[in-house]
Amino acid sequence: MRILVTGGAGFIGSAYVRRLLTGAEPALPDIGTVTVLDAFTYAGTAGGLEAVRTDPRLRVVHGDIRDGALVDATVAGHDTIVHLAAESHVDRSIAGAAPFVTTNVLGTQTLLDAALRHGARRFVQVSTDEVYGSIDAGSWTEASPLDPSSPYSASKAGADLLALAYHRTHGLDVVVTRGANTYGPYQHPEKLIPRFVTNLLDGHDVPLYGDGGNVRDWLHVDDHCHGIALAQRHGRPGRVYHLGGGTELTNRELTGRLLAACGAGWERVRPVADRKGHDRRYALDTGTTRAELGWTPTVDLATGLAATVDWYRDNRAWWEPLVGAR
């Protein structure tokens, strides 16, 4: 099996590559070669691949998914594409949407065209629960309408629709995964959990949007990667699969847990104005994924958060260069 992982130096992508090459992914035991295609922007670091850097099955290509010639040459010879490369930070998309549209939509289209030309056997489009917008009660199913609120989520929705259209129009074997808020080691400190943890470890305050009542479902990166692998191996072409952690917390509740884990009190919390278009609640119905793929999350939030805080405490050399001046 020859797998191309776009965004393979990023948070989820590098975790996926590590699982594949260290034999930690039971759904994919027969790995041949793994190619990482990554632009190595601020969110992609070589550190996430350090554990497998010398594996002879790994090839790393430094490049942009919007570069048609490079993508065409890189896709050639691969039977599976796992597409994780994306601009993903909501606040950055609000400040400037252009990189999100060009990377997430046009970059995906460039990959899909190359996959079609070279006869890829499977294209896994890795997406987000944010494409659905906000839900007051209940959970989204895979048939729920897309109603994105931010330029980021709109660009991911566009990419999903393009991928599914290539399946319907051209017969390209596409599956889509939509994951909940994901956490774990090697996540860039612009994201909520690592931002709060690194701030607290450095003695700084943490910002809490609005009233802190926004609800998110939290999923450990290992569970997310296992779901992607199962979809890659067993997913039905043209299907969407939900990957949710099953533990919902308000941002205020999560903040309390992180304060406790870092030995800090509420005096370290600084209320800030709410984000524009801030979705109130996300929730995914994972029934189809459990039934068809046999997937279920295994890392409970208490254990996963404690291990994540410990990882950032023990790996300052990785994250300190990324936080810059606070």
C-alpha positions in Angstrom: 0.0 0.0 0.0 1.4 3.3 -1.1 -0.1 6.2 0.9 0.2 9.9 0.3 -0.6 12.0 3.4 -1.1 15.7 2.7 -0.5 17.9 5.7 1.5 15.0 7.1 3.7 17.3 9.2 0.7 18.9 10.9 -1.0 17.9 14.2 -3.4 15.1 13.0 -1.3 14.3 9.9 1.9 13.6 11.8 0.0 11.5 14.3 -1.4 9.5 11.5 2.0 9.0 9.9 3.5 8.0 13.2 0.7 5.4 13.8 1.2 4.0 10.3 4.9 3.6 10.5 5.3 2.4 14.1 2.7 -0.3 13.7 0.3 1.4 16.1 -2.6 1.4 13.6 -4.3 -2.0 13.6 -6.6 -1.2 10.7 -3.6 -0.7 8.4 -0.9 -3.3 9.1 0.3 -3.7 5.5 2.0 -0.4 5.0 4.4 -0.1 2.0 5.5 3.5 1.6 4.2 6.7 3.1 4.8 10.1 1.4 4.2 13.3 3.3 3.4 16.4 1.3 3.5 19.5 3.5 4.1 23.2 2.9 5.8 23.4 6.4 4.0 26.7 7.2 3.7 27.8 10.8 1.4 24.8 11.6 3.6 22.1 10.1 6.8 21.1 12.0 9.4 18.5 11.4 9.2 17.6 15.1 6.0 15.6 14.7 7.8 13.3 12.3 11.0 12.9 14.3 10.0 9.5 15.7 9.8 8.0 12.2 12.3 10.3 10.3 14.7 7.5 9.6 12.1 4.9 8.5 13.1 3.9 5.0 9.4 3.8 4.0 8.9 7.5 4.7 9.4 10.2 2.0 8.9 13.8 2.8 8.0 16.3 0.0 8.1 20.0 0.9 5.5 21.7 -1.3 2.1 23.3 -1.6 -1.1 21.5 -2.6 -1.9 24.5 -4.8 1.1 23.7 -7.0 -0.4 21.7 -9.8 2.9 20.4 -11.3 4.3 19.3 -7.9 1.0 17.7 -6.9 0.8 15.8 -10.2 4.3 14.4 -9.8 3.8 13.5 -6.2 0.4 11.8 -6.6 1.7 9.6 -9.3 2.5 6.1 -8.0 0.2 6.3 -4.9 -2.9 4.2 -4.6 -4.3 6.1 -1.6 -4.5 9.8 -0.7 -5.3 10.9 2.8 -6.0 14.6 2.5 -5.4 16.5 5.7 -3.6 19.6 4.4 -5.6 22.7 5.3 -5.6 26.1 6.8 -7.6 25.4 9.9 -7.6 28.3 12.5 -10.9 30.0 12.6 -9.6 33.4 14.0 -7.1 33.6 11.1 -9.9 32.9 8.6 -11.9 35.8 10.0 -8.9 38.1 9.7 -8.2 37.0 6.2 -10.1 34.4 4.2 -8.1 34.2 1.0 -5.5 31.6 2.1 -8.4 29.4 3.4 -10.2 29.5 0.1 -7.2 28.9 -2.1 -5.7 26.2 0.0 -8.8 24.4 1.3 -10.9 24.6 -1.9 -8.5 25.1 -4.8 -5.8 22.9 -3.3 -8.4 20.1 -2.8 -9.5 20.5 -6.4 -5.9 20.2 -7.6 -5.4 17.0 -5.6 -8.7 15.5 -6.9 -7.7 16.2 -10.5 -4.3 14.5 -9.9 -6.0 11.5 -8.2 -8.3 11.1 -11.1 -5.5 11.3 -13.7 -3.4 8.8 -11.9 -6.1 6.3 -11.0 -5.9 6.6 -7.2 -7.9 3.7 -5.6 -9.1 5.8 -2.6 -9.2 9.5 -1.6 -9.9 10.2 2.0 -11.1 13.8 2.6 -10.5 14.6 6.3 -12.9 17.3 7.4 -14.6 18.9 10.5 -17.8 19.0 12.4 -17.7 22.8 11.9 -19.1 22.5 8.4 -22.6 22.0 9.9 -22.7 25.3 11.8 -24.3 25.3 15.2 -26.9 22.9 16.8 -28.9 23.8 19.9 -30.0 20.2 20.7 -29.5 16.7 19.4 -26.7 15.7 17.0 -26.0 16.1 13.3 -26.3 13.0 11.1 -24.3 12.6 7.9 -27.4 13.8 6.0 -27.7 17.1 7.9 -27.4 20.2 5.8 -24.1 22.1 5.7 -24.4 25.5 7.3 -20.9 26.8 8.0 -20.4 30.0 10.0 -16.8 31.0 9.4 -14.6 31.4 6.3 -12.7 28.4 7.6 -15.7 26.1 7.9 -17.1 27.3 4.6 -13.9 26.5 2.8 -13.9 23.0 4.3 -17.6 22.5 3.3 -16.6 23.5 -0.2 -13.8 21.0 -0.2 -16.1 18.2 1.0 -18.7 18.9 -1.6 -16.0 18.9 -4.3 -14.6 15.6 -3.2 -18.1 14.0 -3.1 -18.9 15.5 -6.5 -15.8 13.9 -8.0 -17.1 10.6 -6.7 -20.6 11.1 -8.3 -19.3 12.6 -11.5 -16.1 10.7 -12.2 -16.5 7.6 -10.0 -13.4 8.5 -7.9 -13.4 6.4 -4.8 -13.9 9.1 -2.1 -14.8 8.9 1.6 -15.1 11.9 3.9 -14.5 11.9 7.6 -15.8 14.8 9.8 -14.1 14.9 13.2 -14.9 16.7 16.5 -12.5 19.1 18.3 -9.3 17.1 18.5 -6.5 17.4 21.1 -3.2 15.7 22.0 0.5 16.2 21.6 2.2 18.2 18.8 -0.9 20.5 18.4 0.1 24.1 17.6 -0.3 26.5 20.5 -2.7 28.7 18.7 -5.4 26.1 19.4 -7.5 26.2 22.6 -6.1 23.4 24.7 -2.3 23.9 23.9 -2.8 27.7 24.1 -4.2 27.5 27.6 -1.7 24.9 28.8 1.3 26.7 27.5 0.1 30.1 28.8 -0.5 28.6 32.2 2.8 26.8 32.3 4.5 30.1 31.5 2.6 32.0 34.2 0.4 33.9 31.8 -3.4 34.5 31.8 -5.7 32.6 29.5 -8.5 34.3 27.3 -12.1 33.0 27.6 -14.5 34.0 24.8 -17.8 35.6 25.9 -19.6 33.8 28.7 -17.6 30.6 28.1 -20.8 28.7 27.4 -19.9 27.4 23.9 -20.1 23.6 23.9 -17.6 21.4 22.1 -17.2 17.6 21.9 -13.6 16.5 22.5 -11.8 13.7 20.7 -8.2 12.5 21.3 -6.0 12.5 18.3 -5.3 8.8 18.5 -9.0 8.0 18.3 -9.4 10.5 15.4 -6.5 8.8 13.5 -8.0 5.3 14.1 -11.3 6.5 12.7 -9.6 7.9 9.6 -7.7 4.6 9.1 -10.9 2.5 9.4 -12.6 4.8 6.8 -9.6 4.5 4.6 -9.7 0.7 4.8 -13.4 -0.1 5.1 -15.4 3.0 4.2 -18.0 2.8 1.4 -17.3 5.1 -1.6 -19.2 8.3 -1.4 -20.0 8.0 2.3 -19.4 10.5 5.1 -18.3 9.2 8.5 -18.5 11.1 11.8 -15.8 10.9 14.5 -17.0 12.3 17.8 -15.4 11.9 21.2 -18.7 11.7 23.1 -17.8 14.1 25.8 -19.3 17.6 25.6 -18.0 20.4 27.7 -18.6 24.1 27.8 -15.4 26.1 27.2 -15.8 27.3 30.8 -15.9 23.7 32.1 -12.8 22.8 30.0 -11.0 25.9 31.3 -11.6 24.7 34.8 -10.1 21.3 34.1 -7.0 22.8 32.5 -6.6 25.3 35.4 -6.7 22.3 37.8 -4.2 20.3 35.7 -1.8 23.2 35.7 -2.2 24.1 39.4 -3.8 27.5 38.6 -6.9 29.3 39.8 -9.6 31.3 38.1 -7.7 34.6 38.7 -5.7 33.6 35.7 -8.7 33.7 33.4 -9.2 36.9 31.3 -12.7 37.4 29.7 -12.4 38.6 26.1 -15.0 39.7 23.5 -16.7 36.8 21.8 -15.6 35.6 18.4 -17.6 36.8 15.3 -20.1 34.2 14.3 -19.1 31.9 17.2 -21.0 28.6 16.9 -22.7 27.8 20.2 -22.6 24.0 20.1 -21.3 21.1 18.0 -22.4 17.5 18.3 -22.0 14.5 15.9 -24.1 11.4 15.7 -21.5 8.6 15.3 -24.0 5.7 15.0 -23.2 5.1 11.3 -19.4 5.1 11.9 -19.8 2.7 14.8 -22.1 0.3 12.9 -20.2 0.3 9.6 -16.6 0.7 10.7 -16.7 -0.7 14.2 -15.1 2.5 15.5 -15.4 3.7 19.0 -13.3 6.3 20.9 -11.1 4.6 23.6 -9.3 7.5 25.3 -11.5 9.1 27.9 -11.2 12.9 28.3 -9.8 12.9 31.8 -6.9 10.5 30.9 -6.3 12.2 27.5 -6.2 15.7 29.0 -3.8 14.7 31.8 -1.4 13.0 29.3 -1.6 16.1 27.0 -0.8 18.5 29.8 2.1 16.3 30.8 3.4 16.2 27.2 3.5 20.0 26.9 5.1 20.3 30.4 7.8 17.8 29.2 8.3 19.2 25.7 9.0 22.9 26.0 11.7 22.6 23.4 9.0 21.8 20.8 6.5 24.5 21.6 8.5 27.4 23.0 9.7 28.5 19.5 6.1 28.5 18.3 4.6 30.8 20.9 6.9 33.8 20.3 6.3 36.9 22.4 3.1 36.8 24.4 
